[in-house]
Amino acid sequence: MSEQSTAERELAELLVESLNLEGVEPAGIDPEAPLFGDGLGLDSIDALELALAVSKRYGFQLRSDSDENRRIFGSLRALSAHVEQHKTA
């Protein structure tokens, strides 16, 4: 497992908190593992909840109709990089 950056660790904490992931430690999330499917096992409802939490915390919208969503939500590292580029808060 790769080491989480500070931004990735903060986002992992938001992810675990906003999705109420029982038994998942933020520090235990591999930043390069998939968030959906075989990785963390998130689903489309989780994606909506996570997008809302990101928008509240970081001050920008993740659009549900974006063709980039598969890449953006591909892993904690990809999501963190996107947040770092676009955050306003």
C-alpha positions as CSV (number, residue, x, y, z in Angstrom):
1,M,0.0,0.0,0.0
2,S,1.2,3.5,-0.9
3,E,1.6,6.2,1.7
4,Q,-1.2,8.7,2.0
5,S,-0.4,12.4,1.5
6,T,-1.9,14.9,4.0
7,A,-4.6,15.8,1.5
8,E,-5.4,12.1,0.9
9,R,-5.7,11.4,4.6
10,E,-8.1,14.4,5.1
11,L,-10.2,13.1,2.2
12,A,-10.1,9.5,3.5
13,E,-11.4,10.8,6.8
14,L,-14.2,12.7,5.0
15,L,-15.1,9.6,3.0
16,V,-15.3,7.3,6.1
17,E,-17.2,9.9,8.1
18,S,-19.7,10.9,5.3
19,L,-20.4,7.4,4.2
20,N,-20.5,5.9,7.7
21,L,-18.1,3.1,6.7
22,E,-18.1,0.7,9.6
23,G,-14.8,-1.0,10.3
24,V,-12.8,1.1,7.8
25,E,-10.0,3.2,9.1
26,P,-9.1,6.3,7.0
27,A,-5.4,5.5,7.3
28,G,-6.1,2.0,6.0
29,I,-7.4,3.1,2.7
30,D,-4.9,2.5,-0.1
31,P,-4.8,5.7,-2.0
32,E,-4.3,3.8,-5.3
33,A,-7.0,1.1,-4.8
34,P,-10.3,1.5,-6.6
35,L,-13.1,3.2,-4.6
36,F,-15.8,1.2,-6.4
37,G,-16.2,-2.5,-7.2
38,D,-13.4,-4.7,-5.9
39,G,-11.6,-1.9,-4.1
40,L,-13.5,-0.2,-1.3
41,G,-16.8,-1.5,-2.6
42,L,-18.6,1.8,-2.9
43,D,-21.7,2.1,-5.1
44,S,-23.5,4.9,-7.1
45,I,-25.4,6.1,-4.0
46,D,-22.1,6.4,-2.1
47,A,-20.8,8.5,-5.1
48,L,-23.6,10.9,-4.7
49,E,-23.1,11.2,-1.0
50,L,-19.4,11.6,-1.4
51,A,-19.9,14.3,-4.1
52,L,-22.2,16.2,-1.7
53,A,-19.7,16.0,1.2
54,V,-16.8,17.1,-1.1
55,S,-18.9,20.1,-2.3
56,K,-19.7,21.2,1.2
57,R,-16.2,20.8,2.5
58,Y,-14.2,22.1,-0.5
59,G,-16.6,24.6,-2.1
60,F,-17.0,23.2,-5.7
61,Q,-19.5,20.9,-7.4
62,L,-18.7,17.4,-8.8
63,R,-21.2,17.1,-11.7
64,S,-23.1,13.8,-12.0
65,D,-23.1,14.1,-15.8
66,S,-19.4,14.5,-16.2
67,D,-17.5,12.1,-18.4
68,E,-14.6,12.5,-16.1
69,N,-16.3,10.9,-13.1
70,R,-14.9,7.5,-13.7
71,R,-11.4,8.9,-13.6
72,I,-12.1,11.3,-10.8
73,F,-13.6,8.7,-8.5
74,G,-11.1,6.0,-9.7
75,S,-9.1,6.1,-6.4
76,L,-8.5,8.1,-3.3
77,R,-5.4,9.5,-5.0
78,A,-7.3,10.6,-8.2
79,L,-10.1,12.2,-6.2
80,S,-7.6,14.0,-4.0
81,A,-5.8,15.4,-7.0
82,H,-9.0,16.6,-8.5
83,V,-10.1,18.2,-5.2
84,E,-6.7,19.9,-4.8
85,Q,-7.0,21.4,-8.3
86,H,-10.6,22.7,-7.8
87,K,-11.2,23.5,-4.2
88,T,-12.2,27.0,-3.2
89,A,-12.7,26.5,0.5
